[in-house]
Amino acid sequence: MAIQYGTAEEAKAMLEKAVAAVKENKAKALDMFNKGEGGFKDRDLYVFCANASDSILTAHPTMKGKQLRDILGKKGYPLGQEIMQKATEGTIGEVTY
């Protein structure tokens, strides 16, 4: 039986890889995140990015250009709002939903 979900450790490793990719070449990294290429999509794990100033998603497999603040969880939970509230540059935060 294949494992359906990524682990917290795998998510952190993907995040660290994503940060390195953005530092190396931001435009190329965002393109890979949008396409899910280069190891940036694995089961339920994927990289997405949003502008801190306006919460517009700059990288997401299916919602690029949309407002992160408007994204709701499956049961209507204001997931995007919580992500934006917890996002702090230079730190790793976690949102459970």
Backbone as a ProteinNet text record, in pm:
[ID]
protein_1_A
[PRIMARY]
MAIQYGTAEEAKAMLEKAVAAVKENKAKALDMFNKGEGGFKDRDLYVFCANASDSILTAHPTMKGKQLRDILGKKGYPLGQEIMQKATEGTIGEVTY
[TERTIARY]
84.4	0	88.7	64.8	143.7	100.5	197.8	168	103.4	-13.4	-94	-53.2	0.5	29.6	177.2	226.2	362.9	373.5	492.8	516.3	560.3	558.7	606.4	753	831.2	973	989.7	907.3	913.8	869.4	769.4	723.1	832.9	899.2	1007.2	1122.1	1155.4	1262.7	1225.2	1097.1	1052.8	1059.1	1020.5	1027	1170.5	1263.3	1403.6	1456.8	1417	1456.3	1395.6	1271.3	1203.4	1270.5	1306.9	1375.2	1506.6	1581.4	1708.2	1683.8	1579	1548.2	1511.9	1434.8	1396.7	1520.3	1610.3	1731.6	1820.8	1820.2	1903.2	1845.8	1714.3	1651.3	1500.8	1452.9	1312.6	1214.9	1234.8	1140.8	1134.8	1249.3	1254.4	1187.5	1212.8	1154.1	1001.8	948.5	803.4	741.2	808.8	759.5	755.1	860.4	862.6	754.3	732.6	627.4	490.3	464.9	336.9	313.9	419.8	408.6	422	464.6	486.5	607.7	702.8	822.4	938.5	1041.6	1163.8	1149.3	1052.6	1032.6	949.1	878.8	798.3	650.6	619.1	486.4	507.3	459.8	474.5	352.3	267.7	142.5	61.1	38.2	-40.5	47.8	176.3	268.8	298.2	292.7	330.1	367.2	440.4	484	388	351.5	279.4	337.5	323.4	377.3	271.9	276	185.7	261.8	220.1	276.4	233	324.8	291.4	203.8	222.1	151.7	3.5	-30.1	-169.6	-230.1	-156.3	-195.4	-232.5	-184.3	-207.7	-110.8	-165.3	-81.3	3.5	134.2	227	271.1	248.3	277.3	179.1	111.5	18	-19.6	-30.7	-61.8	-194.3	-293.2	-424	-484.2	-428	-491.9	-402.2	-303.4	-215.4	-299.6	-269.5	-339.5	-458.2	-497.4	-611.3	-564.8	-658.7	-632	-617	-501.4	-480.9	-579.8	-604.6	-695.7	-835.9	-876.4	-1011.3	-1025	-914.2	-918.9	-974.1	-1073.8	-1137.2	-1101.3	-1096.9	-1077.4	-1203.3	-1198.6	-1311.7	-1440.6	-1431	-1551.2	-1576	-1520.5	-1543.7	-1448.5	-1348.1	-1251	-1169.4	-1147.3	-1072	-921.4	-885	-747.7	-650.1	-683.4	-594.8	-568.7	-670.3	-652.8	-554.6	-567.5	-476.3	-333.1	-317.4	-182.7	-120.3	-196.2	-143	-112.1	-193.8	-169.8	-42.8	-17.1	98.3	227	217	335.3	424.2	547.8	647.5	776.8	829.2	950.2	1063.7	1133.4	1248.5	1215.3	1087.2	1048.6	963.9	959.4	874.6	755.6	637.7	515.7	436.6	337.8	258.9	111	30.6	-113.9	-168.9	-246.4	-308.3	-454.1	-498.1	-637.6	-691.2
-118.6	0	124.6	212.7	335.7	435.3	509.8	612.9	729.9	771.4	871.9	1015	1036.7	1171.6	1188.5	1310.8	1342.7	1365.6	1347.9	1367.6	1511.6	1549.1	1682.1	1699.8	1595.1	1602	1622.9	1553.9	1570.5	1711.1	1765.3	1901.1	2001.9	1984.2	2076.5	2068	1947.1	1930.6	2000.1	1987.8	2053.4	2205	2254.9	2397.9	2448.6	2378.2	2419.7	2419.4	2318.2	2311	2427.9	2463.4	2573.8	2707.4	2728.5	2852.6	2864.9	2756	2757.6	2787.1	2728.7	2751.6	2897.3	2958.7	3099.7	3189.3	3158.7	3239.4	3228.3	3111.1	3089.1	3158.1	3142.3	3201.2	3205.2	3320.2	3332.5	3298.8	3354.1	3330.7	3182.7	3118.7	2975.8	2893.7	2929.9	2857	2867.7	2988.1	3006	2924.3	2919.3	2839.6	2691	2642.3	2501.3	2473.9	2565.9	2547.1	2537.5	2627.7	2627.7	2498.6	2444.7	2322.2	2195.6	2209.5	2091.1	2011.1	2078.2	2011.5	2024.1	1946.5	1955.6	1905	1818.4	1765.7	1856.7	1952.7	2045.4	2007	1883.2	1825.6	1677.6	1636	1496.9	1458.4	1373.3	1333.5	1457.8	1482.4	1599.3	1719.6	1708.6	1819.1	1895.9	2027.6	2113.2	2249.6	2325	2458.8	2561	2659	2774.5	2898.9	3010.6	3138.2	3246	3346	3460.7	3587.5	3697.3	3827.7	3864.8	3912.1	3955.7	4081.1	4165.7	4293.8	4281.3	4191.9	4185.1	4045	3947.3	3806.1	3737.4	3790.6	3726	3608.6	3491.9	3373.5	3390.6	3384.7	3395.9	3259.1	3157	3019.3	2927.5	2845.3	2745.2	2655.5	2524.7	2435	2465.4	2520.3	2542.5	2680.3	2759.2	2885.9	3008.5	3002.9	3118.4	3240.4	3355.6	3479.8	3507.1	3408.9	3427.8	3482.1	3530.5	3584.2	3470.6	3461.6	3360.2	3381.5	3507.2	3537.2	3479.6	3460	3412.7	3260.5	3189.1	3042.8	2985.3	2901.1	2836	2688.3	2630.7	2487.4	2413.9	2282	2200	2228.2	2266.2	2291	2440.8	2522.8	2665.9	2741.6	2672.9	2737.1	2839.9	2960.6	3064.6	3035.4	2932.5	2883.9	2989.5	3054.4	3155.4	3270.8	3313.6	3422.2	3381.3	3257.4	3212.7	3202.3	3154.7	3145.8	3284.8	3383.3	3519.4	3578.3	3548.6	3599.9	3540.8	3414.5	3346.5	3364.3	3412.1	3426.2	3539.1	3504.8	3601.3	3571.6	3670.8	3650.4	3598.8	3498.6	3443.4	3336.8	3304.5	3201.4	3094.2	2978.2	2870.5	2861	2878.5	2867.9	2745.6	2711.5	2592.3	2621.6	2576.7	2588	2447.6	2403.4	2271.3	2288.8	2212.3	2220	2083.9
0	0	0	-93.5	-104.3	2.7	53.2	150.9	77.3	125.6	57.2	91.2	210.2	256.5	287.6	263	299.1	449.1	502.6	645.3	672.5	798.2	836.9	797.2	810.6	774.9	624	545.1	399.8	359.1	426.6	398.6	429.6	542.4	579.8	479.1	435.5	336.8	205.5	164.1	41.5	57.6	174.4	200.7	190.9	252.2	248.2	105	27.2	-113.9	-191.8	-160.6	-227.8	-197.6	-72.8	-34.1	-110.6	-119.2	-192.6	-340.2	-398.1	-540.4	-565.6	-475.5	-491.6	-482.8	-389.2	-374.6	-498	-561.7	-679.7	-803	-826.2	-944.4	-919.1	-872.2	-830.1	-942.3	-1060.9	-1171.1	-1207.9	-1217.5	-1250.1	-1139.5	-1014.3	-901.2	-903.1	-922	-925.6	-1038.9	-1152.8	-1264.9	-1227.7	-1163.6	-1121.1	-1017.6	-924.5	-823.3	-890.7	-987.3	-1057.7	-1134.9	-1192.2	-1272.7	-1188.4	-1062.5	-979.8	-1024	-1087.8	-1139.3	-1041.3	-1065.4	-986.2	-844.1	-820.7	-686.1	-597.6	-658.1	-579.1	-572.9	-609	-586.4	-558.3	-441.6	-399.1	-316.8	-371.8	-306.8	-269.8	-141.5	-100.3	-68.8	-89.9	-61.9	-190.3	-182.4	-294.5	-238.7	-317.5	-278.6	-336.9	-253.7	-305.8	-242.1	-312.2	-265.7	-284.5	-197.3	-209.3	-172.9	-231.7	-195.9	-54.5	24.7	160.6	157.2	56.9	52.1	17.3	-76.5	-121.5	-116.4	-71.3	-56.4	-188	-301.6	-430.5	-444.2	-481.3	-500.4	-626.1	-608.6	-721.2	-770.6	-689.8	-729.5	-658.9	-738	-685.4	-803	-780.3	-892.7	-963.1	-893.2	-955.8	-929.4	-836.9	-799.5	-813.4	-900.3	-921.2	-958.9	-896.6	-925.3	-834.6	-756.4	-665.8	-531.4	-454	-320.6	-220.1	-156.8	-53.1	61.4	97.9	209.9	188.9	63.4	33.2	33.2	45.6	37.9	168	151.5	266	266.8	387.1	400.5	360.7	361.5	316.9	392.9	517.7	598.6	618.6	529.6	536.9	628.7	682.7	771.4	692.5	746.1	674.8	672.8	600.6	595.7	545.8	435.4	378	472.3	545.4	642.6	752.2	801.5	907.3	856	733.7	675.4	668.9	620.4	610.1	747.5	848.2	983.3	1043.4	1016.1	1075.9	996.6	873.8	788.6	839.5	867.3	911.4	837	769	690.1	777.5	726	796.4	899.3	914.8	1010.9	942	1001.1	952.2	1045.7	990.9	1068.8	1024.8	1101.5	1070.1	1090.7	995.2	1006.1	987	1080.8	1073.1	1035.5	939.2	897	862.4
[MASK]
+++++++++++++++++++++++++++++++++++++++++++++++++++++++++++++++++++++++++++++++++++++++++++++++++

